C-alpha cells in the first residue's frame, strides 16, 4: 500500500504543482475566497469526489467513502486564504493581485489536500471507513473559519474520529516533517487600549493629565503581569505593536492615546485570569494618575493541543513513510492557528511540512514578501497525509 501511495503521489505531482501555482497567482483575503472555493469545488467534481460548497460561505467539504464507510471517519483540513502583502518574488507564478499574496503557504495546503484526496479516492476500494476533506476559509482573521465551519456542522454527519492538518515550515528542509504532542501553539487575543487624559501645552504639564505618561506606566505594569504573575511553566507573551496619540505634537500634550497589541499564552486557565488582571490594572492605574483607560480584549484562537495518543501514532506512521531521520521533534510556538478549534473538539494532530532549501535560496519566513517553498516538498505533502490517513483508518 505504501508503494501505491508513493506512486500515486508521484503521478499527480505535476498536477498538484499546477494547482498550487494557480492559487498562488490568484490569492484572496479571509472571508473573500469566493473564486478559491469555486475552484476547489470544480477540482473535486473533476475527480468525481462528492462534496458540498458553502460551509461558512466559502468552505468546501468533500467525502471519500471506502468499504464499510461508517466504521471510522478521519478528517483532513487545509486552509485557503491569503494575506495583504505585496509579493516581491520574481517567479513565473507571482501573485497577479496587487497587495495580495499567499505568504503563509495556504496555497500549498489546499493543493496538497486536493492531491491527497485524489490518492485516497483512487484507493477507496482498498480501505474501510471514510475521509472528510475540509477546505477551510479565513484562517488569518478572528473569529477564524474553523470556528465558523464547526458552527455550521462540519464535524457532524458523519462525525470524524480524528483530524489531521499540516502547515508549511521554512526553517525545516524539504523532505522532513516536524511534530509535537500536547500544547503546541499559543492562544491569541487582540488588545485594544484607550488611555484618556486632558491635553494642553507641553510646557505646562501641571495643567494637564498626560495620557502618554500614563500609557508609559501602563505598558511597564502590563509586562509585569507576565514576568511576575505567570508561572515559569506557562509561556506568555504580551506585545503592543501600534500606538497613536489623538492629537499631540512636540509641544502639545494630547487628550487621548490608542494602542493595539496581542496577548498569547499556552494555558487557558491563566489566559482567563490574565485578562481580568490586565483590565483591573489598566482601570485602576489610570484612575490613580488622574486619567481613565479602557482595555478591550477580543478573544481569539485557543491553545492548539495535539492529542498525545494520535500524535504518537502519527509519528510512527511518518517514520514508516519517511524514515526516522526525516521526522523531527518541534518546540512550542507562540504563534497561533485556528486549527486549534478543531483540536478542542476531537483528537487532532497538526504537524509541520519542511519547505525550506538553503541551496535554492528558499529561506524566507512566512508572512514576508519573499516567502516561497521548495515545491519538491509537495511530493511528500500529498503522499504522507494519504499514508497517515490510511494507517489511522486501519488502526483499532
N, C-alpha and C positions, 0 to 999 in steps of 0.2 A: 504493500500500500504506500509506503514512504516513497519508493521509486516512482510509482504512478503520480503521486503529488508533485514530486520534483520535475518529472517530465512535463506535466501539465503547466506548472509554473513557468518552465522554460518556453513552452509552446505559446503561452499567452503573454509572455514578457513584453514583446514589442507593442501589443495592443494596450497593455497597461501603461506603458510609457506614453503612447499617443493620447490616452485619456488624461494622464497627469498633465501633459503639456497643454492640452485644450483647456483644462480647468485653470491652469496657471495663467494662460493668456486672457481668461475671462473671469476674473475674481469678482465676488460680490460680498458686500458687508453683511454683518449679522442682521437677521430679520429681513434681509432683502434678497435672499438666494433663490429668486423665482426661476431664473434660467438654469441655475445649477440643479435645482430639484427636478425640473423637467428633463434635463439631460440625463440624470441618473435614472429616472423612470424609463426613459427611452432605451437606455442600455439594458435594463432588466427585461424590457419587452423583447429586445433583440436576442437576449439569452433565453427567452421563454421561461423566465422566473416570475412566478406570481408576486404581486406587490400592491401596496397602497401608497398613494401620493397625497400629502396634505396633512399629515400628523404635525401638529404645531405649525401649521400653514405650509412650510416648505420642506418638511421632513418626508423621507421615503422609508417605508418598511417592506422588506422582501421576505419571502418564505421559501425555504427549501425543505421538502419532506422526503426523508428516507423511508426505509421499510419500518413498519410499526411506528409511525410518526409521533404517537403520544407517549412513547416510552421515556423520552428525555428531550428537553429543548435547551439549546445553547444559543445565547445571543452574542452577536458581534457588532461593535459600534465604530463608526467613523464620523468625524465632524467635517463640515463643508465650507465654513465661512472664511473670509479673508480679512485683511487689516487695512486701515487708512494710511498706507505707506507708499511713497513713490519709488518704484524699483530702479536701482542703479545698475543692475547686471546688464551686460551686453551679450545676450544669448538669443537664439532664434525663437525661443518660446517666451520671451519677455512679455510682461503684462501689457495688454493693449488698452488698459483703462487708466487714465491719468489719476494719480493719487491713490490707487488701489493695488494691493499685492498679496499674493499668498506667501506671506513672510513667516508663517508658523507651520507650514507643511500640511495643511489640511487638504490640499490638492493631492498630496501623496497618500494621505489616509483614505480618502474617497476612492482614488484609483486603485489602491491596494485592495480595499474591501470588494470592489467590483471584480477584481481578478480572483480573489479568494472565493467569491460567490460562484464564479464560473467554474472553478475547480470542483467545488463541492457539488454543484449541480450536475457536473459530468459524472461524479462518483456516487450519486444519490441512491443507486441500487446496491451499493456496497456497504452501507451503514444503516443502523437503526436510530430512530429519533428524528428530530427536526432542528433546523437552524433558522434563527430570526436575524435578519440583517437590518441594522438600524443606522440609517444615514441621517445624521442629526445637524440641524441648523444652529446658528447663534451660540457657539461656544465662547466667543470672545466678549460677550456683553451680558451683564446681570439683567434678568434673572437666570439666563442660561437656557439654551434649547433643551438640555437634558431634563430639567425640571418641568418644562412645558410638555415635552413628549410623554413623560411619566404621568402628568396630569391628564393627558389625552388618552391614556390607557395603553401605551406602547409595551408595558411589561405584563399585559394580560392577554388572554385569548389567542395563543396559549401563554402561560407564564413561564419564562425561562428558569432553568435550574441554576445557571451561572452566566456570567458575561465577561467577555474579553475586549480590551481596547489597546491600541498601540499608538505611539507618538514618536515622531522623528526626534533624533538626538544628535546634533552635530558634533559634540565632544567625543562621541563614540564612533569608531571606524566602521564603515560599511562592511557588512558580513558578521557583525556582532549584535547582540541584544543585551539589555540590562533589565534586572528585576529587583524588587524589594518587597518582602512581605510586611504586613502591618501598616501603620501610618506611614504614608509615603509623601503626600503633598499637602500643603497647608490650606486652611480655610482662608478666605479673602473677603474683607469687608471694606467698603468705601467710607471715608471720613470727610465730613463737610463741617468746618468750624467757622463760625462768625463771631468776631470779637467787636464789641461796641464801646466807644468812649465818647469824649467830647473834644472836637478838634479846635484848632486855633493856631496862633503864631508860634513857630518853632522856638523863638527866643523867649517865649513866656509860658513855659510848661506848667508853671504853678497855677495858671488859669485854665488848664486843660486836664482832661483824663486821657492819657496817651494809650490808644489801643495797640500800638506797635510794641510798647514796653510790656504791656500785659501779655501780648502774644509771645514775646520772648520768654517770659517766665512760664507760660503755659507749655511751650514746646519742651523746655527742660523738665518740667514736672511730669508731663506725659511720658517722657522717656524713662523717668524714674519708676513709673509703674512697671515698665518692662524689666528694668535691671534690678529692682528691689522687691517686686511682688511675684513675678513669675518664678516658678521653681526651676532649678538647674536642668531638670529633665523635660521642661516644656519650652521648646524653641518658640520664640515670639519676635515679631518684627513690627515696628510702627514707623512709618515714613510719611512725611509731608512733602509732596513734590511740587506743590503750587501754592504761592502766597501773593496776594494782591491787596494793596490798600485802596479803599474807595475814596478818591481824592488824595491829598498829600503831595508834598514836594520837598525840596531841600530845606525849606524854611516854613513848611506847613504841616502841622500835625493833623492827620485825617480823623474822621469820625468813626471809621469802620475798617476792619481788616478781615479778609476772607481767605481761608486756607482749604486745600484739598489734599487728602492723603489716603493711606491704606493701613489696615491692621490685619496681621496674619499670625496664626498660631497652629499648633498641632494637637490641641486639646480642646474639645468642645465645651467642657465644663469651665475651664479657665477663660475661654472665649466669652462666655456669658458674664462671668464675674468681671473681667477686664472692661467690658462695655459699661457696666454700672460704675466702676471705679473712675473711668475716664469722664463720664458725664458729670458725676458728682464733683470731681476735681475741677473741671472747667467752670462749672457754675459757681462754686464757692470761691475759687481763687480770683476770678474776675470781679466778683462782688466785693471781695475784701480789698481790692485795689481800686474800687470806685466805679468800675465799669460793669459790663454784662457780657455774657458769652453763651452761645448755644452750640452744642455738638450734635449733629445729626449723623447717625450711623446707618448706612444702607447695608443690610446684611447680604453677603454674597455667598459664594460656594462653600460647602462644608469641607472638613478634612477628608482627603481621599484615603480610604482604608483598603488595602489589598488583603483579601481573605487569606489567612495563613495557609490553610489546607490547599485551597485552589492554587495559590501561587507556588507552593511546593510542588504540586503536580505539574503545573505549567513549566516550571524549571526543568523537571525531569523530561517532559515532552520536548522542550527546546534542546536539551543536551542530546536526546536521541536524534534530532533532526540536524543539529549544527555541530555537535561535539562540545565537550566540556570547556575547551579553551575559548569558545566563542560566546559563552554565556557568563556575564559578569554581574557582580552584586553592586547595587546602586546606593548612594547615600540619600537621606531625605532631601526634599526640595521645598523651599519656601514659596515657590510659585504655586499657582492654583489651577484647577481643572474642573469643569463642571461634570466630567465623568464621575466625580465624587458622589453626585446624587444617586447614580446607579449603584455605587458601592455601599450605600446605606439601605438599599432595597433588597439586594441579593448578593451571594458570593461573587466577588469581582476580582479581576486581575488586570491591571493597567501596566504595560511594560514599554520599554524604550527600544526603538529601532535605530541602530547605528547608521548614520547617513554621511559622516564626515570622510574626507580624504585629503590629507595634507599634501600628498604628491600632486594632486589635481588642483590644489588651492581652494578646496571646498572646506572652509573652516569657520565661516561667519555664523554667529549665533542666531537663534530665532528672534523675530521681531526687529530685524535690521534690514536695511535696504539692499544689502548684498547677500542675503541668505539664499542658499541653494542646497541641493542634495546631490550626492553621488547616486545616480539612477541605477547603478548596479545593485544597490540595496533593495530595489523593488523586485528582484528575483526572489529575495528572501522574504520580503514583507507579505507576499501573497501565499507562498508555499508554507511558511511556518505557521501562519494563522490557520490555514486549512488543516495542517497536520495536528495542531493543538486541538482544534475543534473535533476532529475525528477521534483523537485519543480520549478527549473528555466525554464524548458521546458513548464510547465503548466502556468507560470506567464504571464500576459498580457504585 
